[in-house]
């Protein structure tokens, strides 16, 4: 088990205490980018509330954090709902007495369809999961952030929030909305609450691992300056930067972590 957990994120280094004393809430924390980010934040000294509707991936993220010597608690909830997001913020306050950072990571798309081929239910599911989870997450965290006079929010958008992809109307619309919602929130809640987003390129997550080698190669080519898939921990380091005091004068920003996909967009 030790060897497996060490090899899961091979590019992740030991922490330097950049989030020491902080409490971070991460949604979609048991897989992919959320998993790497929750683990990295814990390595950097944060106590992490790891929220996910699915706890089947093993070892569960709280156990993975514990194997590193970190502190984390798992909350099984649906972050696309108001109730789920309120539950995870309540867990942070009851377990650790505070919340400083929120990483809204949950999102998902549909199959590849043009708009006239897309079922209304699939549109609603994708937009509700991707944009709705960001809305509910921010709305649940804001009362505490406002009362404490500080807070940091990082949203997970996508390169497809900055440029379009064929046959992805719901996903592109929701991710683009997150980019501009991030900017709007930064205006409304600055200077005490900073709000930024990351825009990952194609990343080697569970979804990619289920694809054929040909499909993975096509995805890698999207990141055309680097010509490979990103590792989840490479995206996590971007989230860490935006969540830490190292980015104290950055807000309303969409950080592309994309291997050059949007380099001339």
Long-range contacts (C-beta under 8 A, 24 or more apart in sequence): 1-59, 1-67, 2-67, 5-59, 5-64, 5-67, 5-68, 8-64, 9-36, 9-39, 9-40, 9-231, 9-232, 9-233, 9-236, 10-231, 10-233, 11-231, 11-233, 11-234, 12-36, 12-39, 12-40, 12-43, 12-233, 12-236, 14-43, 15-40, 15-42, 15-43, 15-44, 15-45, 16-44, 17-44, 17-45, 18-44, 18-45, 18-240, 18-244, 18-245, 18-246, 19-44, 19-45, 19-46, 19-101, 19-240, 19-243, 19-244, 20-44, 20-45, 20-46, 21-45, 22-46, 22-47, 22-100, 22-101, 23-47, 23-48, 23-49, 23-92, 23-96, 23-97, 23-98, 23-99, 23-100, 23-101, 24-48, 24-49, 24-99, 24-100, 24-101, 24-102, 24-103, 24-243, 25-49, 25-51, 25-88, 25-89, 25-92, 25-99, 25-101, 25-102, 25-103, 25-137, 25-141, 26-50, 26-51, 26-103, 26-105, 27-51, 27-52, 27-79, 27-85, 27-88, 27-103, 27-104, 27-105, 27-106, 27-133, 27-137, 28-52, 28-79, 28-105, 28-106, 28-107, 29-61, 29-74, 29-105, 30-54, 30-55, 30-56, 30-57, 30-60, 30-61, 30-74, 31-57, 31-205, 31-206, 32-203, 32-205, 32-206, 32-207, 32-232, 33-105, 33-156, 33-200, 33-203, 33-205, 33-232, 33-235, 33-236, 33-239, 34-103, 34-105, 34-106, 34-156, 35-61, 35-64, 35-232, 36-231, 36-232, 36-233, 36-235, 36-236, 37-103, 37-105, 37-232, 37-235, 37-236, 37-239, 37-240, 38-65, 38-72, 39-64, 39-65, 39-68, 39-70, 39-236, 40-233, 40-236, 40-237, 40-239, 40-240, 41-101, 41-103, 41-240, 41-243, 42-68, 42-70, 42-71, 42-72, 43-68, 43-70, 44-240, 44-244, 46-100, 46-101, 47-71, 47-72, 47-95, 47-96, 48-72, 48-73, 49-73, 49-75, 49-88, 49-91, 49-92, 49-95, 49-96, 49-99, 50-74, 50-75, 51-75, 51-76, 51-77, 51-79, 51-84, 51-87, 51-88, 51-91, 52-76, 52-77, 52-79, 53-77, 53-78, 53-79, 53-84, 57-206, 79-104, 79-106, 79-133, 79-136, 79-137, 80-106, 80-128, 80-129, 80-132, 80-133, 80-136, 81-132, 81-136, 82-136, 82-139, 82-140, 84-136, 85-133, 85-136, 85-137, 85-139, 85-140, 85-141, 86-140, 88-140, 89-140, 89-141, 89-144, 93-144, 98-148, 99-141, 99-144, 99-145, 99-151, 100-150, 100-151, 100-152, 101-151, 101-152, 101-153, 101-154, 101-243, 102-137, 102-138, 102-141, 102-151, 102-152, 102-153, 102-154, 103-154, 103-155, 103-156, 103-239, 103-243, 104-133, 104-134, 104-137, 104-138, 104-153, 104-154, 104-155, 104-156, 105-156, 106-130, 106-133, 106-134, 106-137, 106-156, 107-133, 107-156, 107-158, 107-174, 107-175, 108-171, 109-168, 109-170, 109-171, 110-168, 110-170, 110-171, 112-166, 112-167, 112-168, 113-167, 113-169, 114-167, 114-169, 115-169, 118-169, 118-170, 122-170, 123-169, 123-170, 126-170, 126-171, 126-174, 127-170, 127-173, 127-174, 130-170, 130-171, 130-174, 130-175, 130-178, 131-174, 131-177, 131-178, 131-181, 134-178, 134-181, 135-181, 138-185, 138-195, 142-189, 142-193, 145-189, 145-192, 145-193, 146-189, 146-193, 149-192, 150-192, 150-193, 151-192, 151-193, 151-194, 152-193, 152-194, 152-195, 152-242, 152-243, 153-185, 153-193, 153-194, 153-195, 153-196, 154-195, 154-196, 154-197, 154-198, 154-239, 154-242, 154-243, 155-181, 155-182, 155-195, 155-196, 155-197, 155-198, 156-197, 156-198, 156-200, 156-239, 157-182, 157-197, 157-198, 157-199, 157-254, 158-199, 158-200, 159-199, 159-200, 159-201, 159-222, 159-256, 159-258, 159-261, 159-262, 161-197, 161-199, 161-254, 162-199, 162-254, 162-256, 162-262, 162-265, 163-261, 163-262, 163-265, 175-199, 179-254, 182-252, 182-253, 182-254, 183-252, 183-254, 185-252, 186-251, 186-252, 187-252, 190-251, 190-252, 191-251, 194-242, 194-247, 194-248, 194-250, 194-251, 195-251, 195-252, 196-242, 196-247, 196-250, 196-251, 196-252, 196-253, 196-254, 196-255, 197-253, 197-254, 197-255, 198-235, 198-238, 198-239, 198-242, 198-254, 198-255, 198-257, 199-254, 199-255, 199-256, 199-257, 199-258, 199-262, 200-230, 200-235, 200-238, 200-257, 200-258, 201-230, 201-256, 201-257, 201-258, 201-259, 201-261, 201-262, 202-229, 202-230, 202-259, 202-261, 203-229, 203-230, 203-231, 203-232, 203-234, 203-235, 204-229, 204-230, 204-231, 204-232, 205-232, 222-261, 223-258, 223-259, 223-260, 223-261, 224-259, 224-260, 224-261, 224-263, 225-259, 225-260, 225-261, 225-263, 226-259, 226-260, 227-259, 228-259, 230-257, 230-258, 230-259
